[in-house]
Amino acid sequence: MDIKAKIDEVVNKVKNDGAFADKFKSEPIKAVEEVIGVDLPDDTVQKIVDGVKAKINIGGVADKLGGLFGKK
């Protein structure tokens, strides 16, 4: 399984599907398993959850910082 691709897939779903975003916030492991369609050990799924959270947080921080410096 390509974990990076699965992280990107989950990030896109979180950004584009409000109901899924809520589920990811409340039950991230179950939400990820829903997207990947496979029941994996929780420690494996947690790596994907952590990757998704990192990408979402990085995007949020970058957006906020961009506002500080203005856009060219």
C-alpha positions as MATLAB code, in Angstrom:
seq = 'MDIKAKIDEVVNKVKNDGAFADKFKSEPIKAVEEVIGVDLPDDTVQKIVDGVKAKINIGGVADKLGGLFGKK';
ca = [
       0.000    0.000    0.000;
       1.248    3.467   -0.891;
       0.773    5.302    2.417;
       1.576    8.718    0.913;
      -1.152    8.248   -1.699;
      -3.636    7.167    0.980;
      -2.742   10.226    3.088;
      -3.375   12.477    0.077;
      -6.674   10.700   -0.618;
      -7.865   11.188    2.969;
      -6.697   14.833    3.029;
      -8.721   15.539   -0.118;
     -11.795   13.864    1.358;
     -11.449   15.821    4.622;
     -11.167   19.097    2.696;
     -14.075   18.379    0.344;
     -16.575   16.454    2.490;
     -17.789   18.170    5.651;
     -19.495   15.054    7.040;
     -16.319   13.043    6.545;
     -14.241   15.815    8.142;
     -16.447   15.609   11.223;
     -16.056   11.832   11.312;
     -12.284   12.165   10.933;
     -12.214   14.536   13.919;
     -14.254   12.219   16.125;
     -13.092    8.784   14.919;
     -10.005    9.192   12.740;
      -9.041    5.519   12.558;
     -12.537    4.413   11.487;
     -12.715    7.269    8.990;
      -9.397    6.303    7.397;
     -10.397    2.643    7.212;
     -13.592    3.733    5.446;
     -11.562    5.515    2.755;
      -8.904    2.853    2.257;
     -11.491    0.064    2.322;
      -9.298   -2.257    4.365;
      -9.301   -3.109    8.056;
      -5.666   -2.709    9.084;
      -4.006   -2.812   12.499;
      -4.623    0.438   14.372;
      -0.902    1.263   14.531;
      -0.678    1.145   10.727;
      -3.786    3.287   10.307;
      -2.459    5.704   12.954;
       0.492    6.485   10.646;
      -1.990    7.589    7.986;
      -4.002    9.575   10.557;
      -0.823   11.335   11.713;
       0.150   12.111    8.123;
      -3.279   13.564    7.375;
      -3.226   15.708   10.517;
       0.248   16.977    9.635;
      -0.802   17.938    6.094;
      -3.970   19.643    7.278;
      -2.097   21.577    9.976;
       0.693   22.579    7.609;
      -1.887   23.888    5.142;
      -3.642   25.856    7.861;
      -0.417   27.388    9.134;
       0.768   28.233    5.630;
      -2.529   29.947    4.854;
      -2.317   32.037    8.019;
       1.310   32.987    7.405;
       0.527   33.917    3.811;
      -1.949   36.463    5.114;
       0.744   38.042    7.271;
       3.069   38.734    4.398;
       0.547   39.565    1.703;
       0.257   37.911   -1.649;
       2.207   38.928   -4.696;
];
